[in-house]
């Protein structure tokens, strides 16, 4: 009986849209970041950019790092 009452109450609640909106935003952002990560490493310029970004946390100077 309590389950029927709770399901009836929550079925009419407008607050149920918020979790669905949040899930949609999460899936969209996760998908975009995943696709950008996959496509970033393609080609010579992409690999050079990844190497540059990978060295940023360890590099204290402002000079450009030369990679072979």
C-alpha positions as CSV (number, residue, x, y, z in Angstrom):
1,X,0.0,0.0,0.0
2,X,2.8,2.4,0.8
3,X,4.6,1.6,-2.4
4,X,1.4,2.5,-4.4
5,X,1.1,5.8,-2.5
6,X,4.7,6.7,-3.1
7,X,4.7,5.8,-6.8
8,X,1.5,7.8,-7.3
9,X,3.0,10.8,-5.4
10,X,6.3,10.7,-7.3
11,X,4.8,10.1,-10.7
12,X,3.2,13.6,-10.6
13,X,6.3,15.4,-9.2
14,X,7.9,17.9,-11.5
15,X,11.2,17.3,-9.7
16,X,11.7,14.1,-11.6
17,X,12.9,16.1,-14.6
18,X,16.1,17.3,-12.8
19,X,17.8,13.9,-12.6
20,X,17.0,13.3,-16.2
21,X,18.4,16.7,-17.2
22,X,21.5,16.1,-15.1
23,X,22.1,12.7,-16.7
24,X,21.6,14.1,-20.2
25,X,24.2,16.9,-19.5
26,X,26.6,14.3,-18.0
27,X,26.3,11.9,-21.0
28,X,26.7,14.8,-23.5
29,X,29.8,16.3,-21.8
30,X,31.4,12.8,-21.3
31,X,30.8,12.0,-25.0
32,X,32.3,15.3,-26.2
33,X,35.4,14.9,-24.0
34,X,35.8,11.3,-25.1
35,X,35.5,12.1,-28.8
36,X,37.9,15.1,-28.5
37,X,40.4,12.9,-26.7
38,X,40.2,10.2,-29.4
39,X,40.6,12.7,-32.2
40,X,43.4,14.7,-30.5
41,X,46.1,12.1,-31.0
42,X,45.7,11.7,-34.8
43,X,48.4,13.1,-37.0
44,X,51.8,14.6,-36.2
45,X,50.4,17.9,-35.0
46,X,48.1,16.1,-32.5
47,X,51.0,14.0,-31.1
48,X,53.2,17.1,-30.7
49,X,50.3,18.9,-28.9
50,X,49.9,15.9,-26.5
51,X,53.6,15.9,-25.8
52,X,53.5,19.7,-25.1
53,X,50.5,19.4,-22.8
54,X,52.0,16.4,-21.0
55,X,55.1,18.4,-20.1
56,X,53.3,21.4,-18.8
57,X,52.9,20.3,-15.1
58,X,56.6,19.4,-14.9
59,X,58.0,22.5,-16.7
60,X,58.7,25.5,-14.6
61,X,60.2,27.7,-17.3
62,X,58.3,29.7,-19.9
63,X,60.4,28.5,-22.9
64,X,59.1,26.3,-25.6
65,X,60.1,22.6,-25.3
66,X,61.6,21.1,-28.4
67,X,60.6,17.5,-29.2
68,X,62.2,15.3,-31.8
